[in-house]
Each structure stands twice: as C-alpha cells, then as structure tokens.
Amino acid sequence: MRRLTRALGVLGGSALLTLGLTQSADAAVGNLDLNGRVITDPARSSCHTGGALNLIVHNYTNSPVVVYDQPACAGNVIGIVGPARNGFFPRGWSVRVMQ
C-alpha cells in the first residue's frame, strides 16, 4: 500500500509540475508595451492597437512584432520591432505579434 501511495504521489506531482510550469505555445512570453499600455504574454498572431499615431513600442517578448500605419493591423507595414528592442513610429497605429 505504501508503494502504491508513493507511486501515485510521484505521478501526481509530475503532472502538476508539467501542467503548471509550461508556457502556452500560442503566446509570446514577456511584456509588450504600446504607449504605456502593457500586454503580458500576448497571443501570437494577435493584433493590438496602440493609439492614433506616435506609437512607442517596447517589445520585451520573445517574438518580433510588425508595426502597421492603420488600426486593426490594416494598411502598410512600416516597421518591425525585434525581441528585447524598442521603436518609435510617428505614423504607427497598431502591431501584430509574429509567430
């Protein structure tokens, strides 16, 4: 009975550690700061609007973000901000987190 209890305890602990400590594969890990608004672990391929013009991007995630000159990630691509990089875009409006 002790062996069974110990085995189940080890399996249960392993499962908790595995499920509790892993990051989602669909999220960029870290913070994305758009004009002072912080988005934690943004979903990959998600679009975030920073506001009308003068977009300041602080990308503290592990994924690059693409900067657009229109809301809702429409219009032209005007820049890319890599992981652990910052950027200022006078005509920037929104960003999309890349894969």
C-alpha distance (Angstrom), angle and dihedral (degrees) to the residues before:
residue distance angle dihedral
M1 . . .
R2 3.80 . .
R3 3.78 91.9 .
L4 3.79 91.9 50.7
T5 3.81 91.3 49.4
R6 3.80 91.6 48.6
A7 3.82 92.7 47.6
L8 3.80 92.1 49.7
G9 3.80 90.5 47.2
V10 3.79 92.1 52.4
L11 3.82 92.2 47.4
G12 3.78 92.1 47.2
G13 3.80 92.2 48.7
S14 3.81 91.2 48.7
A15 3.78 91.8 51.2
L16 3.80 92.2 49.4
L17 3.78 92.6 49.9
T18 3.79 92.4 47.0
L19 3.79 95.0 48.5
G20 3.78 96.8 37.3
L21 3.79 101.6 47.8
T22 3.79 103.8 41.2
Q23 3.80 124.3 97.5
S24 3.76 122.4 -132.6
A25 3.80 112.5 -98.8
D26 3.80 87.7 -138.5
A27 3.80 95.5 61.1
A28 3.76 133.6 76.0
V29 3.79 107.9 -129.0
G30 3.80 115.8 -123.7
N31 3.80 138.7 23.9
L32 3.78 130.4 -46.5
D33 3.81 113.7 -160.0
L34 3.82 117.5 -161.4
N35 3.81 112.5 -177.9
G36 3.80 90.0 -32.6
R37 3.82 97.1 -44.9
V38 3.81 108.0 118.8
I39 3.81 121.3 -150.0
T40 3.81 113.2 -168.3
D41 3.82 118.6 -147.4
P42 3.82 95.4 -11.9
A43 3.79 116.4 -154.3
R44 3.79 115.1 -103.0
S45 3.81 113.0 -104.0
S46 3.82 89.7 19.3
C47 3.79 120.5 137.6
H48 3.81 122.7 -137.0
T49 3.79 126.4 -172.7
G50 3.77 114.3 -143.6
G51 3.79 98.9 -173.6
A52 3.76 139.1 -87.4
L53 3.79 111.3 -40.8
N54 3.82 130.9 -40.4
L55 3.80 93.0 67.9
I56 3.80 115.9 -171.6
V57 3.81 112.7 -163.2
H58 3.80 124.6 -166.8
N59 3.79 106.4 -178.1
Y60 3.80 109.8 -164.4
T61 3.82 93.5 160.8
N62 3.79 130.5 100.0
S63 3.84 92.4 -112.9
P64 3.80 132.0 71.4
V65 3.81 119.4 -116.7
V66 3.80 127.0 -143.6
V67 3.82 117.1 -138.1
Y68 3.83 121.1 -142.1
D69 3.80 131.4 -164.8
Q70 3.82 93.9 -136.4
P71 3.83 135.3 54.4
A72 3.82 119.8 -94.3
C73 3.83 91.4 30.9
A74 3.79 91.8 -72.5
G75 3.78 128.1 135.0
N76 3.78 125.2 32.8
V77 3.78 129.4 -12.6
I78 3.79 106.2 -119.0
G79 3.78 101.1 174.3
I80 3.77 151.8 -15.8
V81 3.81 125.0 -127.5
G82 3.79 112.3 -157.9
P83 3.79 126.7 -147.1
A84 3.82 113.4 -67.0
R85 3.82 90.6 12.0
N86 3.80 136.2 115.0
G87 3.76 132.8 -145.4
F88 3.80 142.4 -177.0
F89 3.79 118.9 -150.3
P90 3.84 116.9 -176.3
R91 3.82 90.2 -164.5
G92 3.82 95.8 33.6
W93 3.78 119.8 125.7
S94 3.83 112.1 159.2
V95 3.80 142.2 7.7
R96 3.80 137.1 -146.9
V97 3.79 121.2 -150.1
M98 3.80 109.2 -129.3
Q99 3.80 127.4 -136.9
